[in-house]
């Protein structure tokens, strides 16, 4: 068990609260490859942002499923990176929303969004410079005995040799199942939607074979950029709609940003497997 913990982490902790470096496993190899260390400034947001501005670790996260020793969190997703050319426009939108919604935090780190909005550079680097994820299945706990089978079937069913474009067309607000967190997200409603929906169906079939809960009936692929504690769904939607109307008036029918599909990854505990990868 200690060897497993060293490899996968300390059990069924929530994926967004895990710490420490991760490893990627290539599609046809179990050998781990080393990742370059993250920028030192991002290891300690106090150093990068200035400790006088931050109160980190004051938020409360609620586990959506109970901890069971020997279980590890499974997450299947498409990695997404926002292009440099798109960051300024997205950052401007976030600043307008954050001015009306002071309780928003950056996804995956406990940094208040309105603090980052004081500096365009910090906002773009910390809030938008990270890797985002389009989930292809629910984030769920699995037993150690299921790991090899799940990874093998994902690689078999989700092999892809073709790029496709993913268009993020609109801002949307989502809330988790138990209404403990609200998310500000960018949703895919046109380009890439058919392909992603098919991939979700394939993941659902694999989950079902392993008695895991399937994804939402009508999936809405998206990436989340910010979050707030509790259910502020209506308030945040009102703010987003108001800011969006102003943006649409200036640039109607404009896609917020696009990127190429380049592969799928699967994270189990702290270990990341490459399910499929498409070279440029």
C-alpha positions in Angstrom: 0.0 0.0 0.0 2.8 2.4 0.8 4.3 1.8 -2.7 0.9 2.6 -4.2 0.6 5.8 -2.2 4.0 6.9 -3.4 2.9 6.4 -7.0 -0.7 7.5 -7.0 -1.0 9.8 -4.0 -2.6 9.5 -0.6 -6.0 8.1 -1.7 -9.3 9.6 -2.8 -8.5 13.2 -2.3 -10.2 15.8 -4.5 -8.2 16.4 -7.7 -8.1 20.1 -7.2 -6.6 19.8 -3.7 -3.8 17.5 -4.6 -0.2 18.8 -4.3 3.2 17.9 -5.6 4.6 17.3 -9.1 2.8 14.9 -11.5 4.1 12.5 -14.1 2.9 11.7 -17.6 2.8 8.1 -18.9 2.9 7.7 -22.7 0.2 5.8 -24.5 2.3 2.7 -25.1 4.8 2.9 -22.3 4.6 2.7 -18.5 7.8 4.6 -18.1 7.4 7.9 -16.3 8.8 11.0 -17.9 10.0 14.0 -15.9 8.3 17.3 -16.2 10.2 20.5 -15.9 9.6 22.3 -12.6 7.0 25.0 -12.5 8.1 28.6 -12.2 9.2 29.2 -8.6 6.9 32.2 -8.3 3.9 29.9 -9.0 4.9 27.5 -6.3 4.2 30.2 -3.7 1.6 32.8 -4.9 2.6 35.0 -2.0 6.0 35.5 -3.6 4.6 36.3 -7.0 1.7 38.4 -6.0 2.9 40.0 -2.8 2.0 38.6 0.6 0.4 41.9 1.6 -2.4 41.4 -1.0 -3.2 37.7 -0.3 -4.9 35.6 2.3 -4.4 32.1 0.9 -5.9 29.0 2.3 -9.0 30.8 3.9 -11.5 29.0 1.6 -13.3 25.8 2.3 -13.4 22.9 -0.1 -16.0 20.1 0.3 -15.2 16.6 -0.8 -17.9 15.4 -3.2 -17.4 11.7 -2.2 -16.1 10.1 1.0 -12.5 9.0 1.4 -11.9 5.3 1.2 -8.4 3.9 1.8 -7.1 2.3 -1.4 -9.3 4.4 -3.8 -7.8 7.0 -6.1 -9.5 9.9 -8.0 -10.0 9.4 -11.7 -10.3 12.3 -14.1 -10.4 11.9 -17.9 -10.0 15.2 -19.9 -8.8 17.1 -22.9 -5.9 19.5 -22.0 -6.5 23.0 -23.1 -4.2 26.0 -23.3 -5.3 29.5 -24.0 -3.3 31.2 -26.7 -1.4 34.4 -25.9 -3.4 36.3 -28.5 -6.7 35.5 -26.7 -5.6 36.2 -23.2 -6.1 40.0 -23.2 -9.7 39.8 -24.3 -10.5 37.1 -21.8 -8.6 38.9 -19.0 -10.7 42.1 -19.7 -13.9 40.1 -19.4 -12.7 38.6 -16.1 -11.9 42.0 -14.7 -15.4 43.3 -15.4 -17.0 40.3 -13.8 -14.7 40.3 -10.8 -15.5 44.0 -10.1 -19.1 42.9 -9.6 -18.4 39.5 -8.0 -15.7 39.9 -5.3 -15.9 36.3 -4.1 -14.5 34.6 -7.2 -11.2 32.7 -7.0 -8.9 31.4 -9.7 -9.5 27.7 -10.5 -7.1 25.3 -8.8 -5.5 27.9 -6.6 -6.9 29.8 -3.6 -6.2 33.2 -5.1 -9.0 35.8 -5.2 -9.6 36.9 -8.8 -10.0 40.6 -7.9 -6.5 40.6 -6.4 -5.0 39.3 -9.7 -7.1 41.9 -11.6 -4.8 44.6 -10.1 -2.1 43.6 -12.6 -2.8 42.6 -16.2 0.5 40.6 -16.3 -0.4 38.7 -13.2 -3.9 38.0 -14.3 -2.8 36.6 -17.7 0.1 34.6 -16.2 -1.6 33.1 -13.1 -5.3 32.9 -14.1 -4.9 32.2 -17.8 -1.4 30.7 -18.2 -2.2 27.3 -16.7 -3.5 24.2 -18.3 -7.3 23.9 -18.4 -9.4 20.8 -18.8 -12.5 19.7 -20.7 -13.9 16.8 -18.7 -14.9 13.7 -20.6 -16.3 11.9 -17.6 -17.1 12.5 -14.0 -14.3 12.9 -11.5 -14.8 9.7 -9.4 -13.0 7.4 -7.0 -11.8 4.0 -8.4 -10.2 1.1 -6.6 -6.6 0.2 -7.3 -7.7 -3.1 -8.9 -9.5 -1.1 -11.6 -6.7 1.2 -12.7 -5.0 -1.0 -15.3 -8.3 -2.0 -16.9 -9.7 1.6 -17.0 -6.4 3.0 -18.6 -6.2 0.1 -21.1 -9.8 0.5 -22.3 -9.5 4.3 -22.5 -6.4 3.9 -24.7 -8.1 1.3 -26.9 -11.3 3.2 -27.4 -10.0 6.8 -27.6 -7.1 6.5 -30.0 -7.3 9.3 -32.5 -5.1 10.4 -35.3 -6.9 13.5 -36.3 -6.9 17.1 -35.2 -10.1 19.1 -34.9 -10.7 22.6 -33.8 -12.4 23.4 -30.5 -14.3 26.7 -30.4 -15.2 28.3 -27.1 -18.1 30.4 -28.1 -19.8 31.7 -24.9 -19.4 32.4 -21.2 -21.5 30.2 -19.0 -22.1 29.6 -15.3 -22.2 26.1 -13.8 -22.8 24.7 -10.3 -21.7 21.4 -8.9 -24.1 18.7 -7.9 -24.3 19.5 -4.2 -24.4 23.3 -4.8 -21.3 24.0 -2.8 -19.3 25.7 -5.6 -20.2 27.9 -8.6 -18.0 28.1 -11.7 -17.4 30.8 -14.3 -16.7 28.9 -17.5 -16.2 29.0 -21.3 -18.5 26.6 -23.2 -18.1 24.8 -26.5 -21.3 25.1 -28.4 -20.2 24.8 -32.0 -16.8 23.7 -33.4 -15.7 20.5 -31.7 -18.9 19.8 -29.9 -19.8 16.7 -32.1 -16.3 15.2 -31.6 -16.2 15.9 -27.9 -19.7 14.5 -27.4 -18.6 11.2 -29.1 -15.6 11.0 -26.9 -17.8 11.5 -23.8 -20.0 8.6 -25.0 -17.0 6.3 -25.3 -15.8 7.3 -21.8 -19.3 6.7 -20.4 -19.3 3.1 -21.9 -16.0 2.4 -20.1 -17.3 3.9 -16.8 -20.4 1.7 -17.1 -18.3 -1.5 -17.5 -16.5 -0.6 -14.3 -19.7 0.3 -12.4 -18.7 4.0 -12.3 -21.3 6.8 -12.5 -21.7 8.1 -16.0 -21.5 11.7 -17.2 -24.4 14.1 -17.3 -27.2 13.1 -19.7 -26.8 16.3 -21.9 -23.1 17.1 -21.6 -22.0 20.7 -22.1 -18.2 20.7 -22.7 -16.4 23.6 -21.1 -13.4 24.8 -19.2 -13.7 26.6 -15.8 -11.7 29.7 -15.1 -13.0 30.9 -11.8 -15.1 29.6 -8.9 -16.9 30.8 -5.8 -18.1 29.0 -2.7 -21.7 28.2 -2.4 -24.6 28.8 -4.9 -24.2 32.2 -6.5 -25.6 30.9 -9.8 -28.2 33.6 -10.4 -26.1 36.5 -9.3 -23.1 35.4 -11.4 -25.3 34.7 -14.4 -26.8 38.2 -14.2 -23.3 39.7 -14.1 -22.0 37.5 -17.0 -25.1 38.3 -19.1 -24.7 42.0 -18.6 -20.9 42.0 -19.4 -21.5 39.7 -22.4 -24.1 41.9 -23.9 -21.7 44.8 -24.0 -19.0 42.6 -25.6 -21.4 41.1 -28.2 -22.5 44.6 -29.2 -18.9 45.4 -30.0 -18.0 42.1 -31.7 -21.1 40.1 -32.7 -20.7 36.4 -33.7 -17.1 36.3 -32.6 -15.6 33.1 -31.1 -13.9 33.9 -27.8 -11.0 31.6 -28.6 -10.2 28.4 -30.5 -7.6 25.7 -30.1 -6.7 22.4 -31.7 -7.5 19.1 -30.1 -4.2 17.5 -29.4 -5.0 14.6 -27.2 -6.6 13.1 -24.1 -5.2 12.5 -20.6 -6.3 10.5 -17.6 -5.2 11.4 -14.1 -5.4 8.9 -11.3 -4.3 10.2 -8.0 -1.2 12.1 -8.8 -0.2 10.1 -11.8 -1.1 11.2 -15.3 -1.5 8.8 -18.3 -1.4 9.9 -21.9 -4.5 8.2 -23.5 -3.9 9.6 -26.9 -1.6 12.3 -28.3 -1.5 13.9 -31.8 1.7 15.4 -33.0 1.7 18.7 -34.8 
